[in-house]
Each structure stands twice: as structure tokens, then as C-alpha cells.
Amino acid sequence: MKVRWLATVAAIALALGGIPAHGALAAPGEVAIALFAPLTGSQADVGAFNKNAVEMAVHDVNAAGGVKALGGARLRLVVVDSTSDPATAVAAAQRLVSTTRVVAAVGMGISPLTIPVQPVFERAQIPLLVHSIAPAITTSGYHYTFRIAPTGTQFGETQVEFFKALNSIYHLGLTRAAVVYENSAYGTSTAEPIKALAKSAGIDLVLFESYPHGLTDASSIVTDIRKSNAQVLFPVGYTTDAELIINTMTVQHVRPLIIGGGAGFIWPAMGKDLGEKMNGLTSVASWNWDSRHIRLRPDLWAIVTRYEKQYGTFMPEHAGMAYAEVWAVVEAMNAAHSADTTKIAEELHTLDFTHGPMTLMQPGRVKFNAQGQNIYAHPVMVQWEGGAPHTVYPPSDASRKIELPK
């Protein structure tokens, strides 16, 4: 019986491409993929978006027949809470790679948490698919990190281009701008390009001020904005800080045109908590649920509408990108005919995704270069109306025209 049992295990292993040193066979007939995201702490709202989307993606993969090149192997989701603290995130990553065999980890979208865990996954030779935007994530020489999202540098560039487009379309004559940003990898990587491009865009940068994450009082920042006489504000921050700044501006009757820096300015909590205050507000985003290529493709539109039906809100940017990451890993396994993590990484560096759910990312195409950066990734600008952000720029991605905020 022991001989027959060993023969059976060997046959299953062969069907799944073997169980090499870097393989990730979770059990006969399945492979494990990890959600690695902050499910507790100050960034728990982001973790929830990712968890919802990854669970939906794993369900969809299995409902579509599993990993077909591995004999229909089912995906098994391993959920790991990175927490919102970088030191704890590193410990969580170390426990994951030392105790669980996974084909990849997906779902990390917070730069200060991503950067310290990259070496852990690199040493373990496990692909880490992320949508954090700090430029250093794909410029530090890691072979096993793959970013599906654009970079913070692209964020700042897109905000400046949008500023110029608003001036051109509506003949606003805006020149004076203020930048207030969280003093973190995310905040500085978004704010610095605005500063660098301000002069060439005809922007008189009258205020450039950072603040620590976790504001309890935004009155001094808003006072500085008011004193600067800025006509346009480029704020960069996560949900709690973003809400505090907007509410304090309302109290102090400070009303510059807002061009947000993503994160809290585009997530469902802002729309729910601030209601009509959000109407007309614009922000940059890594991805948006109603970009033109999604509306034009029934297969992609079905994903975002099903998410909304299942979770009661539009599909946030982190959710859309995390969903796509799962499918990218699956297609890499199909191309490799293996659950070997080193082979999966090689396929991720090689494949040019032009169809399937991973092309939720605008413009409907994904390819990672040698540094792990999606070369087709670019930000979009969104504008809030009726409780949701709608894509308004660039024209190739827009589903609605830009409306001048009242």
C-alpha cells in the first residue's frame, strides 16, 4: 500500500509540473497563492479592498477550471495580515515564506510596507506582485518583485498635465498652487515631480509642505494653504488625513481647486463620509473602475459590476489591480506548465498580456520589464460625481468629460 501511495503522489506531482525546491504545491490538485496585505491597523481599509478582490479572483479562477496547464489545479488562498506597521510586516513575510509553500504573494499596495518586505520575498525566490507606487520598488534590482501599477513619478506628471488641460479647456488662468503631502515614500514620490515640473507648466508653487501620517489636527496646514492664496491644491494623503484636510478647509472656508494625489482621495470611504462635498473633486489614480477600455469590453465590465453588486461599492483602484495580479500569476503558471516559483517569475518577465482579466489595467495591456515594472501602466484622472469617481483624463481612457467644479 505504501508503494501504491508513493506512486500516486508521484503521478500527481508530475501532472503539476513536479515539486521542485521552489515549487508551491499546497496539496494534491491545488496550488496556494498568498494575499499579503494590511488587514489591521491604519491601512486596514486598503487591505479589505485587496482581500475582497483576491477572494473574488481565486473563486473565478477555480470556476473557470483552475490552472489548466497543471491539470486543472485549484487555487487555494492563504491570507496573511501584514498589519500596517513596517516592522511587523517584515516578520509576517518571514513567517509566510518559512512556513507555507505559495506560488506568489499579491495584494500589497502601501509603499512603506512594500519596500521593507521586498528582500524577504527576493531571498525566498517567491514572486511578489504589488501596486505600491514608490519608484524605488522597481529600481532596486529585485528580480521577484512585479509592479502592475504606475509609479509615483508618473502620478505627479499626470497631475501637472491635468492642471494644464483644465487651464486650456476652461481658460481659467490658474497659476498659484500649493502642495501638501504625507511625509512617506508614497507622499514624496508623488509630490516631488509636481515641484520639479511646476515652472515648466506655468505653476507658481506658493506652498510645498509635508505632514506626518496620522494627523489629528489639520488647522495649521489649512491656515498655511489659506495664507498662500493658492488657487489650486495638490494634496497627497491616505483616507483619515485626506478627510481631515477637506473638512478643515470647509470649516475655514478655504476653497482652492483640488487635484488630489490618489489614495484617500479616490477610495469609497471618502465618498461615503463626505457625501456631496466630494462632487467635482478630481484626483489622480493608478486605475479606475470605469476607464474606457473596461466599458468597451463586456468581460471586463462584468468583473467591476459584479464586484459592486457583491460588496456594495464601486471597485476601488487597489481591488482592481489585486484582481488582475492573481490572474497574471495564473497565466504565468499556464505558460510555464509549472508551479515552480522561479519559472513563474521568468514567465512574468517574458509574457505580454493582451487579453484576459489581467488586462483590467489600462490601456488593456500588461508587460513587466526586466525591473518588474509594467511598461504600459499609466495613471488616470478621476472626478467624483454621485458617490463614485469617474475617469475623465487622459482622453484615451476617459469615460466622461471633465466638468469644472462649482
Buried (B, 14 or more C-beta within 10 A) or exposed (E): EEEEEEEEEEEBBEBBBBBBEBBBBBEEBBBBBBBBBBBEBBBBBBBBBBBBBBBBBBEBBBEEEBBBBBEBBBBBBBBBBBBBBBEBBBBBBBEBBEEBBBBBBBBBBBBBBBBBBBBBBBEBBBBBBBBBBBBBBBEBEBBBBBBBBBBBBBBBBBBBBBBBBBBEEEEBEBBBBBBBBBBBBBBBBBBBBBBEBBEEBBBEBBBBBBBEBEBEEBEEBBEBBBEBEBBBBBBBBBBBBBBBBBBBBEEBEBEBBBBBBBBBBBBBBBBEBBEEBBBBBBBBBBBBBBBBBBBEBEEBBEBBBEBBEEBEBBBBBBBBBBBBBBBBBBBBBBBBBBBBBBBBBBBBBEBEBEEBBBBBBBBBBBBBEEBBBBEBBBBBBBBBBEBBBBBBBBEEBBBBEBBEBE
